[in-house]
């Protein structure tokens, strides 16, 4: 019996009961409408507009603007697909999450531990972050979270199927490559879809690289040429499907908008323009926390090159973008904060030099870079143009004492605490508001948002508050159980003097150890990388608390896997 069949088809009660739980979740929570924010032009409203354009067959828009390729289109594609049914889009996104949670528990948790499977499914459905405002909007989080949960579930199942403890006869003499290849290819394809969703390409690339590395270690040792060939062809197939969505999107955008890029935030000239601009500083002027480039520097640039397009661009920056950072941190008052300068620049570029297609936007961005280079060459005694940024991320070594190590530790602990209790970072359950569909903009009406009276809004708030409280309580209890498990195992090893034996077993084969715990390593690595990035955003640019919703379900999955490992080390393997 194959890995997939073993984990999926062995328990009819699990399928009936699990899908019933998902149905109950959709009926109670999924019918509660998402937040309606048509004024959020760069988030919710942008995706809704693009979904309408896709629904009408105009790709991401007939007329190219500075926002057309600003973000990945996958979320808009999924919303446009559901619009054709005429049913509620928010209900469909909730149902997608519930199905992804069920499939993760089916694929990545062993059927022998049915109790943990049920506990994991309930905790995923009662995830406290999913009923907060960041988890209840028409933004990419609504589709990225279930897709990432599904991709990681397939990846973990592929790695678990390589466990050396599995008897060969159980697989009808299938090789490790054959029995795990379908899961590896499916997980790579799902991860490839994530590449065209959020601007988190570095994380997804690292996850794919770690997955393939662990998968190859799971095939070890490769003693003959045929095994080497099988592994090489399998890796090629996985990489092909991983890159297929991104390549297809680039080719399609080249056809429609005259530039082979998937989104112009991660690709093309705008990122380089931002990097070069924020690297400019006045000689002797101290940097300011959370501010990529100070107001004094922007004014000095305009005075130094009054006849340049760069001067026109900086003069067209809208001061409204200064307000958002000031509301979050008083240190940013009067300045363009790290999370908003790029949007101010894009707006100004549209005003100064409206681009009719993506190529024109790229050419204008390149011209501005050339003017920055001219500025630095002509005024070497005024401006310090040493590199101070890597893309949108400011380099801490170029910012002096503003980034002490204790800031990283404090911000990291705060993020971990926020994963277990959103209230720790000031995030509360979504306060549902009454909705009158007559006042919705025309392009929002295709979302099939259900009208909500004041009484219904109050009842919905109660349901979300109860879900939130139960979710926080269950996650805290799980963390306590994990702490007890760690303590118990440490005491047991101390009492039996097994440290030497354990170390000997570990040193006897690193590959075997990776094969046994590769699923946990993958989930833990994903969480660690994301937490590191969010912590970096916290101390360099802006508060990234709302992005913790992306990690919340993965945290539950990882902790359950750890608990199963402590209870029985072989339980995570079939």
C-alpha positions in Angstrom: 0.0 0.0 0.0 1.4 3.4 -1.0 2.1 6.2 1.5 -0.9 8.3 0.4 -3.3 5.3 0.5 -1.9 4.3 4.0 -2.6 7.7 5.5 -5.7 8.6 3.6 -7.9 5.6 3.1 -7.5 3.5 6.2 -10.0 5.1 8.6 -13.6 5.8 7.3 -14.6 7.2 10.7 -11.8 9.8 10.4 -13.1 10.9 7.0 -16.7 11.1 8.0 -16.1 12.7 11.4 -13.3 15.1 10.1 -15.3 16.4 7.2 -18.3 16.8 9.5 -16.2 19.0 11.8 -15.2 21.0 8.8 -18.8 21.4 7.7 -19.8 22.6 11.2 -16.9 25.1 11.2 -18.0 26.5 7.8 -21.6 26.7 9.0 -20.8 28.6 12.2 -17.7 30.6 11.3 -17.6 30.6 7.5 -21.0 32.2 7.2 -19.8 35.2 9.1 -18.8 37.8 6.5 -15.3 39.2 6.1 -14.4 42.8 6.9 -15.6 45.1 4.1 -12.8 47.7 3.4 -13.2 49.3 0.0 -11.1 52.2 1.2 -8.0 49.9 1.5 -6.9 50.7 -2.0 -3.6 48.8 -1.8 -4.8 45.7 -0.1 -8.4 44.5 0.0 -9.8 46.8 -2.7 -6.8 46.0 -5.0 -7.5 42.3 -5.0 -11.2 42.8 -5.4 -10.7 45.0 -8.4 -8.3 42.5 -9.9 -10.7 39.7 -9.3 -13.4 41.6 -11.1 -11.1 42.2 -14.0 -10.3 38.5 -14.2 -14.0 37.7 -14.0 -14.6 39.9 -17.0 -11.8 38.4 -18.9 -9.4 41.4 -18.8 -6.6 39.7 -16.9 -5.4 42.1 -14.2 -6.8 45.2 -16.0 -7.2 46.6 -19.5 -5.2 49.8 -18.6 -1.8 49.3 -16.9 -1.2 51.3 -13.8 1.5 51.3 -11.1 -0.6 48.8 -9.1 -1.3 46.3 -11.8 1.8 44.1 -11.2 2.5 45.3 -7.6 1.3 42.0 -6.1 1.0 38.4 -7.0 -2.3 37.5 -8.8 -3.1 34.1 -7.3 -5.5 35.4 -4.6 -7.4 37.4 -7.2 -7.5 34.4 -9.5 -9.0 32.2 -6.7 -11.6 34.9 -5.9 -12.5 35.4 -9.5 -13.0 31.6 -9.9 -15.5 31.5 -7.1 -17.3 34.6 -8.3 -18.5 32.5 -11.2 -20.6 30.4 -8.8 -22.4 33.5 -7.5 -21.9 32.3 -3.9 -20.1 34.1 -1.0 -16.4 34.4 -1.6 -15.6 34.7 2.1 -17.4 31.4 2.8 -15.4 29.8 0.0 -12.1 31.0 1.5 -13.2 29.7 5.0 -14.1 26.3 3.4 -10.7 26.2 1.7 -9.0 26.7 5.0 -11.1 24.0 6.7 -10.4 21.5 3.9 -6.6 22.3 4.0 -6.6 21.8 7.8 -8.3 18.4 7.3 -5.9 17.3 4.6 -2.9 18.3 6.6 -4.0 16.2 9.5 -4.7 13.3 7.1 -1.4 13.5 5.3 1.1 14.7 8.0 -0.2 13.0 11.2 -0.1 9.2 11.7 -3.4 7.3 11.6 -2.2 5.3 14.6 -2.5 8.4 16.8 -6.1 9.1 16.1 -6.5 11.2 19.3 -3.7 13.6 18.2 -5.3 13.8 14.8 -8.6 14.9 16.2 -7.0 17.3 18.6 -4.9 18.9 15.8 -8.0 19.3 13.5 -10.0 20.9 16.3 -7.1 23.3 17.2 -6.6 24.2 13.6 -10.3 25.0 13.1 -10.4 27.0 16.4 -7.2 28.9 15.5 -7.5 32.2 17.4 -5.7 34.2 14.7 -8.1 33.1 12.0 -11.0 35.0 13.7 -9.1 38.2 14.1 -9.2 41.1 11.6 -5.9 40.0 9.8 -7.6 36.6 9.3 -11.0 38.0 8.2 -10.1 40.2 5.3 -10.1 39.8 1.5 -6.4 40.0 1.4 -3.9 37.3 0.4 -3.7 35.8 3.8 -7.1 34.2 3.2 -5.7 32.0 0.4 -2.0 31.9 1.3 -2.6 30.2 4.7 -4.6 27.2 3.5 -2.4 26.7 0.5 0.8 26.8 2.6 -0.8 24.4 5.1 -1.6 22.0 2.2 1.9 22.4 0.6 3.6 21.6 3.9 1.3 18.7 4.6 2.2 17.1 1.3 5.9 17.8 1.9 5.8 16.3 5.4 4.0 13.2 4.1 6.6 12.8 1.3 9.4 12.9 3.9 7.7 10.6 6.3 7.3 8.0 3.6 11.1 7.6 3.5 11.4 6.4 7.0 13.9 3.5 7.2 11.7 1.8 9.8 9.1 0.9 7.1 9.3 -2.7 6.1 9.9 -3.1 2.3 7.0 -5.6 2.0 4.5 -3.0 3.2 5.1 -1.1 -0.1 4.9 -4.2 -2.3 8.7 -3.8 -3.0 8.3 -0.3 -4.2 11.5 1.8 -4.0 11.7 4.8 -1.8 11.7 7.0 -4.9 8.5 5.5 -6.3 6.5 5.6 -3.1 7.3 9.2 -2.2 7.6 10.8 -5.7 3.8 11.7 -6.1 3.8 13.5 -2.8 7.1 15.3 -3.5 5.8 16.5 -6.9 2.4 17.6 -5.5 4.1 19.6 -2.6 6.5 21.2 -5.1 3.6 22.3 -7.3 1.8 23.7 -4.3 4.9 25.6 -3.2 5.2 26.9 -6.7 1.8 28.4 -6.5 2.9 30.3 -3.3 5.5 32.0 -5.5 2.8 33.9 -7.3 0.8 34.8 -4.2 2.8 36.8 -1.7 6.1 38.7 -2.1 7.8 36.0 0.1 9.9 34.4 -2.6 13.0 33.9 -0.4 11.1 31.9 2.2 9.5 29.6 -0.4 12.7 29.1 -2.2 14.5 28.1 1.0 11.6 25.7 2.0 11.8 24.0 -1.4 15.6 23.7 -1.1 15.3 22.2 2.4 12.6 19.8 1.2 14.6 18.5 -1.7 17.7 18.2 0.4 15.9 16.2 3.1 14.3 14.1 0.4 17.7 13.2 -1.1 19.0 12.4 2.4 16.0 10.1 2.8 17.1 8.2 -0.3 20.6 7.6 1.1 22.7 5.6 0.5 22.5 5.6 -3.3 24.6 2.5 -4.2 24.0 2.1 -7.9 23.6 4.2 -11.1 19.9 3.4 -11.5 19.1 4.9 -8.1 21.1 8.0 -8.9 19.2 8.4 -12.1 15.9 7.9 -10.4 16.7 10.6 -7.8 18.0 13.0 -10.5 14.9 12.7 -12.7 12.6 13.0 -9.6 14.4 16.3 -8.6 14.1 17.6 -12.1 10.4 16.9 -12.2 9.8 18.5 -8.8 11.8 21.6 -9.8 9.9 21.8 -13.1 6.5 21.9 -11.4 7.8 24.2 -8.7 8.9 26.8 -11.3 6.0 26.2 -13.7 3.5 28.7 -12.2 6.1 31.5 -12.0 7.4 30.9 -15.5 3.8 30.8 -16.9 2.9 34.0 -15.2 6.0 35.8 -16.5 5.3 34.7 -20.1 1.6 35.7 -19.8 2.5 39.2 -18.4 5.0 39.6 -21.2 2.2 39.0 -23.7 -0.3 41.3 -22.0 1.9 44.0 -20.4 5.1 43.8 -22.5 7.4 42.7 -19.7 8.3 39.2 -18.6 7.9 39.7 -14.8 5.6 38.2 -12.3 5.4 41.2 -10.0 7.4 44.4 -10.1 8.0 44.5 -6.4 10.3 41.5 -6.4 11.5 41.6 -10.0 12.6 44.3 -12.3 14.0 47.8 -11.8 11.8 49.3 -9.0 13.4 47.2 -6.3 16.9 48.4 -7.4 15.6 52.0 -7.5 14.4 51.8 -4.0 17.6 50.2 -2.8 19.7 52.9 -4.4 17.5 55.8 -3.2 17.4 54.7 0.5 21.2 54.1 0.4 21.7 57.9 0.0 22.6 59.9 3.1 24.1 63.2 3.9 27.7 62.9 5.2 27.6 63.2 9.0 23.9 62.9 9.3 22.8 60.1 11.7 20.2 57.6 10.6 16.8 57.5 12.2 15.1 54.2 13.4 12.4 52.9 11.1 13.1 55.6 8.5 14.8 54.4 5.3 15.7 57.9 4.2 15.3 61.1 6.2 13.3 64.1 5.1 16.5 66.3 5.1 18.2 63.9 2.6 15.2 64.0 0.3 15.3 67.9 0.3 19.0 67.9 -0.2 18.6 65.6 -3.3 16.1 68.0 -4.8 18.3 71.0 -4.3 21.4 69.2 -5.7 19.6 68.2 -9.0 16.8 70.7 -9.6 16.3 69.8 -13.3 16.1 66.1 -12.9 13.2 63.7 -13.1 14.3 62.5 -9.6 13.6 66.0 -8.3 10.1 65.9 -9.9 9.5 62.4 -8.4 10.5 63.5 -4.8 8.4 66.6 -5.2 5.4 64.5 -6.0 5.6 62.4 -2.9 2.2 62.6 -1.1 2.6 63.6 2.6 -0.3 61.4 3.6 2.1 58.5 3.6 3.8 60.0 6.6 0.7 59.7 8.7 0.6 55.9 8.8 4.0 55.4 10.3 3.4 58.3 12.8 0.3 56.5 14.1 2.3 53.4 14.8 5.5 54.9 16.1 6.2 58.6 17.1 9.8 58.2 15.8 8.4 58.2 12.3 6.4 61.4 12.6 7.3 63.8 9.8 9.0 61.0 7.9 8.2 58.3 5.3 8.3 55.1 7.4 9.8 51.9 6.1 6.5 50.2 5.3 5.1 53.1 3.3 7.9 54.8 1.4 7.7 52.3 -1.5 4.0 53.0 -1.9 4.6 56.8 -1.8 7.2 56.3 -4.6 4.9 54.3 -6.8 2.2 56.9 -6.5 4.6 59.6 -7.3 5.9 57.7 -10.3 2.4 57.4 -11.6 1.8 61.1 -11.3 5.2 62.2 -12.8 5.4 59.6 -15.6 2.3 57.5 -16.2 3.3 54.2 -17.7 1.2 52.6 -20.4 2.7 49.2 -19.9 5.1 47.3 -17.6 8.1 47.9 -19.9 7.6 51.7 -19.7 7.5 51.4 -15.9 10.7 49.5 -15.9 12.5 52.0 -18.2 11.5 54.9 -16.0 12.7 53.1 -12.9 16.0 52.5 -14.7 16.3 56.2 -15.7 15.8 57.2 -12.1 18.6 54.9 -11.0 20.9 56.5 -13.5 20.1 59.9 -12.1 20.9 58.7 -8.6 24.3 57.5 -9.9 24.9 60.9 -11.5 24.0 62.6 -8.2 26.5 60.6 -6.2 29.3 61.2 -8.7 28.6 64.9 -8.9 28.3 65.5 -5.2 30.8 63.1 -3.4 31.4 65.6 -0.6 27.7 66.0 0.2 26.2 62.6 -0.2 27.3 59.2 1.2 26.0 56.6 -1.3 27.4 53.5 0.3 25.0 50.6 0.1 22.6 50.7 3.1 19.9 48.4 1.9 19.4 45.0 0.4 16.2 45.4 -1.6 13.6 46.7 0.9 15.5 45.5 3.9 17.9 48.0 5.6 21.3 46.5 6.4 21.8 46.8 10.2 25.6 47.2 9.9 25.0 50.5 8.0 22.6 51.8 10.6 25.1 52.0 13.5 23.8 51.6 17.1 20.1 51.8 16.2 19.9 48.0 16.1 21.3 46.5 19.2 21.1 42.7 19.8 18.6 43.1 22.6 16.1 44.6 20.2 16.2 41.4 18.2 15.7 39.2 21.3 12.9 41.4 22.7 11.1 41.5 19.3 11.5 37.7 18.8 10.1 36.9 22.2 7.2 39.2 21.5 6.4 37.5 18.2 6.5 34.0 19.8 4.2 35.2 22.6 1.9 36.7 20.0 1.6 33.3 18.2 0.1 31.8 21.3 -2.0 34.7 22.3 -2.9 37.5 19.8 -3.9 39.7 22.7 -0.2 39.9 23.6 0.4 42.0 20.5 -2.8 43.9 20.7 -4.8 41.8 18.2 -8.4 41.1 19.2 -11.2 39.0 17.6 -12.8 40.6 14.6 -15.6 42.9 15.7 -18.2 42.1 13.0 -20.0 45.2 11.7 -23.4 45.6 10.1 -23.4 45.4 6.3 -25.9 47.0 4.0 -25.2 45.8 0.5 -26.8 48.9 -1.0 -23.8 50.9 0.0 -21.2 48.5 -1.3 -19.2 49.7 -4.4 -20.2 47.9 -7.6 -17.0 45.9 -7.9 -17.5 44.6 -4.3 -21.0 43.3 -5.0 -19.7 40.3 -6.9 -18.2 38.9 -3.7 -21.8 38.0 -2.7 -21.4 39.5 0.8 -24.4 38.7 2.9 -26.2 41.7 4.5 -25.7 41.8 8.2 -28.1 43.4 10.7 -27.0 44.8 14.0 -28.4 41.8 15.8 -26.6 39.4 13.5 -23.4 41.3 14.0 -23.7 41.0 17.7 -24.3 37.2 17.5 -21.4 36.8 15.1 -19.1 38.7 17.5 -20.1 36.2 20.3 -19.2 33.2 18.1 -15.9 34.7 17.1 -15.1 35.6 20.7 -15.9 32.0 21.8 -13.8 30.6 19.0 -10.9 32.9 19.9 -11.0 32.1 23.6 -11.2 28.3 23.0 -8.3 28.6 20.5 -6.0 30.5 22.9 -6.8 28.1 25.7 -6.1 24.9 23.7 -2.9 26.3 22.2 -1.6 27.3 25.7 -2.5 23.9 27.0 -0.6 22.3 24.1 2.5 24.4 24.9 2.3 23.3 28.5 2.1 19.6 27.5 5.1 20.1 25.3 7.0 21.7 28.2 6.1 18.8 30.5 7.2 16.3 27.8 10.5 18.0 27.4 11.1 18.0 31.2 10.0 14.3 31.6 12.3 13.1 28.8 15.3 15.1 30.3 14.7 13.6 33.8 14.3 10.1 32.4 17.6 10.3 30.5 19.4 11.8 33.6 18.1 8.9 35.8 19.2 6.2 33.3 22.4 7.8 32.2 21.5 7.5 28.6 23.1 10.6 27.3 26.2 8.7 26.0 24.1 6.1 24.3 21.8 8.7 22.7 24.8 10.7 21.5 26.3 7.5 20.1 23.1 6.7 18.2 22.9 10.3 16.8 26.6 10.3 15.7 26.2 6.9 14.2 24.2 8.3 11.3 23.1 11.9 10.7 21.3 10.8 7.6 19.2 8.3 9.6 18.4 11.0 12.1 17.3 13.3 9.4 15.1 10.6 7.8 13.4 10.0 11.1 12.6 13.6 12.0 12.7 15.4 8.6 9.1 16.4 8.7 9.6 18.2 12.0 12.8 19.8 10.7 10.9 21.2 7.7 8.0 22.6 9.7 10.4 24.0 12.3 12.6 25.5 9.6 9.7 27.2 7.9 8.5 28.7 11.3 12.1 29.8 12.2 12.7 31.6 8.9 9.4 33.4 8.9 9.8 34.5 12.6 13.3 35.8 11.8 12.0 37.9 8.9 9.0 39.3 10.9 11.4 40.1 13.7 13.7 41.9 11.3 10.7 43.9 10.0 9.8 44.8 13.6 13.1 46.4 14.4 13.9 48.0 11.1 10.7 49.1 9.4 7.3 48.6 11.0 5.3 46.4 13.3 4.6 43.2 11.6 2.2 41.7 14.2 -0.6 41.1 11.7 1.6 38.8 9.6 1.7 36.3 12.5 -1.6 35.0 11.2 0.4 33.4 8.4 2.3 31.2 10.9 -0.4 30.5 13.4 -1.8 27.2 11.9 1.7 26.0 11.1 2.6 26.5 14.7 -0.2 24.3 15.8 0.8 21.6 13.2 4.5 21.8 14.4 3.7 21.5 18.1 1.4 18.5 17.5 4.1 16.7 15.6 6.6 17.4 18.4 4.1 16.1 21.0 3.6 12.9 19.0 7.4 12.5 18.7 7.8 12.8 22.4 5.0 10.4 23.2 6.4 7.8 20.7 9.4 8.7 18.5 8.2 6.2 15.9 4.6 7.4 15.8 5.3 10.1 13.2 6.4 7.4 10.8 4.0 4.9 9.3 
